[in-house]
Amino acid sequence: MSTEGQLRAFIKRQRELLARERDAEIKRTSLLLSNCGPKLLEQKGLALIGVGVASVNIGLGGKTCVNSLSCWTVLIVLKGRLVELERPAAYHTSPVFPPHTFRNGDLARIEPNVAAGTKKPKKPAAGAGAEAKSQQAEGVVYRVSDTKIVVAMEPSDDDLDLPERCRVVKLANSVTYDRMDKAIDRLERTVLPSSGDEKVPELTPLVQVLLGMKPMADRAPVHNIEFFDSNMNDSQKEAVSFCLESPELACIHGPPGTGKTHTLIEIIRQLTSQTPANPRPLRLLVCGASNLAVDNILERLLALPVPEKGIPLKITRIGHPARVMATEGVLDSTLEIKSTRTDQAALVKDIKQEIEETMSTLSGKGKSAKGKAPRGLERKKMWEEVRALRKEFRKREGGIVSSVLKESQVVLATCHSAGGRQLWNQDFDVVIIDEATQAIEAVCWVPIFKSKKLILAGDPLQLPPTILSLDKERKKKAAKGSKAPTGKPKDSKSTPSPSKSARKKDSPSNGSNENEGAENDGGDTEEGEDEELEEGQMLKDDVSLKPRWPVELRPPHTLETTLFDRLERMYGPGIKRMLQVQYRMHDQICSFPSETLYQSKLVSHPSVASHLLKDLPNADSDADDDEVLHHPVVFFDTSGCEYFEKLDGDSDEGSRCNENEGTIVKNWIEKLIAAGIQPNQIAIITPYQAQVTLLTSLLRPTYGPSLEIGTVDGMQGREKEAIVISMVRSNDTREVGFLKEKRRMNVAMTRARRHLCIIGDASTVVHGGNYLKKWLSWLEANADVRYAGLD
């Protein structure tokens, strides 16, 4: 049982780590923006320079309109302005943006473009402040494509006079940190109340279990469960039953392709329906670590059939409209849209219109003002009317929001959005957190306080949260731990290499891409790797064992220790159920991660176990398909070719690229396309931003944006028929950097459905630790190994 000292140490450590992470993000952004030239900012993916304003749309909130000029069929018009920017043909040879890190929902600033080579813009002359302010504006990234970026601006009385040439800069967001700090403060008041606390939050059994203050309650058996989806496999059914029977806490371990979201949908249907197993329909708060995860669940819920007897599930999506997926069904489910369709909405609209008319009169611009603003008592009386109307507006608007939410059976939001004022004083029966292994623990506490039961879903063997404050420490350890022992020459005999008969002197190619965040947070500390091994061992244990007790609450070493990770280490594998049948990968692609990380418990469903590229309807049966279409795994080994990497930048912290690997990728993509595979069925993954830029320049002009070239981070949770991985690292000093992070490599190799192609220097990569050594040995024995020469 956790002692008061352990609780204090845990909370103190969480505060320290959050403060460190907040400082790291602020410093990273401010230092880059103040010290880096525009070109370097763009190379790091934090800015888009030399863009111009294509259009500015102005709307009144709560309405939708059709935008026929783009691929989006439905566009929400915000209360402010939607500023659309693109690369003008007068200044750029291509309209396609270079690789960047802008995503929907990011904070961004539009400001005048700075000439290349200039680190800081010149200070404005005296009296030019107003003009400079009008030429820059901050907002939220609403939509991003390869050629356009749309930023949603908040409503303002100031005129927006953006210059002809602009740049868009990514900004740090402190709102999430503020909400996490408040959650930790509330946690402290809950478990360590002081005499000065006026109102102590309720100490629920759930909070006690999460902090090891009391043992988990025994499961309450639920018999004769009628599953809505009869096609669920046994491990999915067991996970659903486990979640229904657990009084306080249940975890679902969902390896790649095992239908984790599918299982969560079944759990939601069970909990919100009146059945023999669930006598009373419950109210749920469904959260995710990202907006994409939340919208994915929302789309699945919206696609459910309407019950024969009863009404459709009432669902509401919380979140800034710019952060929500721009599809009609998702937008219609947002709180903003639903609020405009209530009976009270018309009255609120009339009050708002009256406020605007009165303000126009006060400024002398109204119809009755005749160019003159009222003065004296008349002006004072009108201001009093405005204040009264504003008070009435806020009251009625709040009432509408409250009524919409109270009618909703399922409310969806990201973890930090659950801390917004819309959900104040809102309670739920169950909180479900998807992608819990990608969320910092502190942000999970934001929704946890709103319920007495928690269901977590995720895979601790995939990507952890991105933690900026670990960068320096990791780079030092990576530099020390990834170098070969001094004094020993490079020995090709110790490197797995294919036999001469297995090598084919072709010029096929392979490629991949990933974002630079991989460089900064991909490598794990040695301690983290030991913890991963412990996780792998846990899978061997009998999951029927009860959770351990007593347990010890330990302060986390880093923010990468998620709530899911910590609970499993505290209570053992008895708190979770693992999904064991995957519906994505060819059995040969699945076999290595299953054996090394999932203790051979991950098996392939018969529908996917033997599917290949040749089975696709668009595959060209007349092509040289034995060369390309018949092999699930292909490995191009560049050992001995001296295809050395290049450092992009002036310091050891720069990104890396490998031009020869890029050529091999290009050649292999050409073979896939020639065999009938469509560009939108292929994705290229690589750990380094410089390689992303290189591959984009080689392939995007020919195949367009449908051929994805990006990072592991961007591909997590997704899949493609064919995946090409470019490992980049090839050097005489045997440095592998962040390739040794097994969770990142696990995500990369499990995105492929029918075909996985890897390009890399085995003589370098083999020195990246036991995991990579095992992978290369497995490739030697199971893959179609090819000679990577370009002749």
Buried (B, 14 or more C-beta within 10 A) or exposed (E): BBEEEBBBBBBEBBBEBBEBBBEBBBEBBEEBBEEBBBBBBBBBBBBBBBBBBBEEBEBEBBEBEEBEEEEBEBBBBBBBBBBBBBBBEEEBEEEBBBBBBBBBBBBBBBBBBBEEEEEEEEEEEEEEEEEBEBBBBBBBBBBBBBEBBBBBBEEEEEEBEBBEBBBBBBBBBEEBBEBBBBBBEBBBBBBEEEEEEEEEBEBBBBBBBBBBBBBBEEBEEBEEBEBBBEEBBEBBBBBBBBBBBBBBBBBBBBBBBBBBBBBBBBBBBBBBBEBEBBEEBBBBBBBBBBBBBBBBBBBBBBEBEEEEEEEEBBBBBBBBBBBBBBBEBBBBBBBBBBBBEBEEBEBBBEBBEBBEEBBBBBEEEBEEBEEEBBEEEEEEEBBEBBEEBEEBBEEBBEEBBBBBBEEBBBBBBBBBBBBBEBBEEBEBBBBBBBBBBBBBBBBBBBBBBBBBBBBBBBBBBBBBBBBBBBBEEBBEBBEEBBBBEEEEEBEEEEBBBBEEEBBBEBBBBBBBBBBBBBBBBBBBBEEBBEBBEEBBEBBEEEBEEEBBEEBEBBBBEBBBBBBBBBBBBBBBBBBBBBBBBBBBBBBBBBBBBBBBBBBEBBBBBEEBBEBBBBEBEEBBEEBEBEBBBEBBBBBBBBBBBEBBBBBBEEEEEBBBBBEBBBBBBBBBBBBBBEBBBBBBBBBBBBBBBBBBBBBBBBBBEEBEBEBBBBBBBBBBBEBBBBBBBBBBBBBEEBBBBBBBBBBBBBBBBBBBBBBBBBBBBBBBBBBBBEBBBBBBBBBBEBBBBBBBBEE
